Amino acid sequence: MMRSEIEYTDIRELHGPLAVVHGVAGAGWDEFATIKLATGARRHGLVLEVDRDVAVVQVLEGTAGMDPAGTGVSFTGEPLRIPVGPCWLGRVCNGRGEPVDGGPPILSGRTSPVSGFPMNPTWRLSPAQPVLTGISVIDALTTLVRGQKLPIFSVAGLPHLELATQVAAQAHVEGDTAGGRTEPESPAGFSVVFAGMGLTHADAAFVRDALEERAAAGELVLLLNTADDPVIERILTPRLALTIAEDLAFRGGRHVLVVMTDMTSYAEALREVSAARGEIPGRRAYPGYLYSDLASLYERCGRMRGRTGSVTITPVLTMPAGDITHPVPDLTGYITEGQVVLSADLHARGVYPPVDALSSLSRLMRNGAGPGRTREDHVDLAAQLLAALARARQVRELADLVGPAALSETDRRYLAFEEGYAQDLVHQRGDETRDLADTLGRAWRTLLRLPRRELVMLPDALVAAYGAGGDRACPY
């Protein structure tokens, strides 16, 4: 008899999302299981732990309503696999990958394990070329690069979900329909996979409405896990998203952006399951393997030698009490290549998106900006903007001490620059897409509020070429 036909009924304990099954033979870690209830309903699970003849199974739909006396568990002999391919594009699903858009089930001739396949390090290529978001402050100062992992750090009350949704709606690479250009190296185009975890129903509806156009165009996969869904589903959602993205990128040749929000909700779900398993807690009761678990997700992005596609990841996480040393942002910072940090002060001033440029960083920006990538003045312009912002912040602190009347003319110009930067360059509508030429033009106009002698990081040749307004088109 095939092992998948053997049904084990000796369930001794149900604890949170876990079922403890005795008398099991031959089951292995991460194996997929089917759970049949006394009512005939079926649920699904994954093996978390095996000790002799005892298997601990995490039930993806939760154990609510399960009666151990009438429940049977059978094991498939392999990890959880899902269908992969372009069949996912344009679909809206829950956190387990089940359609919620009224369409048919997701079917494909190919499947992949949700744990993914490890990428051979010798095949991995460095991230290169930009992913443009249409958001000025990100494209100008923290350029996202294909194959990069660039998180967004926020706190409760700031519009991180709105920003993540806008990035998912507007992001593009050269040659896709949003950019209106042609890129021979990737004829398959650009796609977005959006994974929402622990969302309220209102937030889930907002995301669906905001991304409806991109979904209808067949460029988006939407996975939505709501706060009242089983907690174990929240652990599965990002893995489904990345498995779908890997196939679209490395088999389908697409450039894929994966937006995952909120990774703090994911980590809290991981902590809850860890507590149910009775594991020894680490920092702030998170499991000791939180770092390796997050790395197993974030490191699934990249570019592969011999393949035209790429996977780029933008995880969004909220920092409890704004504490950047909290385990989730702290460990995320070790794994990823920079961060985009949102500012409560800018938000209070009505600036959207409220990105604190001086706290933000894209460590791989030079791989995606500059000559042959965006525009020859981009990198120098960004460096000058950041230097001027740092000086403007010092001037504002000085003005708070001595009063604006005691400032020099140059200092007052820096204050005018800072206000122009916030209102002309950073601030934009939530549905506004700016091309890079417009963004860099705004950056030049903002900087030219300062005397030329202050622009020490800009060569004379660039000032002569772009200083009249900076609206020259980008040479794609």
Buried (B, 14 or more C-beta within 10 A) or exposed (E): EEEBEBEBBBBEEBEBBBBBBBEBEEBEEEBBBBBBBEEEEEBBBBBBBBEEBBBBBBBBBBBEEBEBEEBBBBBBEEBBBBBBBBBBBBBBBBBBBEBBEEEEEBEBEEBBBBBBEEBEEEEBBEBBBBBBBBBBBBBBBBBBBBBBBBBBBBBEEBBBBBBBBBBBBBBBBBBBEBBEEEBEEBEBBBBBBBBBBBBEEEBBEBBBEBBBEBBEEEBBBBBBBBBEBBBBBBBBBBBBBBBBBBBBBBBBBBBBBBBBBBBBBBBBBBBBBBBBBEBEEBBEEBBEBBBEBBBBBBBBBBBBEEBBBBBBBBBBBBBBEBEEEBBBBBBBBEBBBBBBBBBBEBBEEEBBBBBBBBEBBBBBBBBBBBEEBBBBBBBBBBEBBBBBBEBBEEBBEBBEEEEEEEBEEEBBBBBBBBBBBBEBBBBBEBEEBBBBBBBBBBBBBBBBBBEEEBBEBBEEEBBEEBBEEBEBEBEB
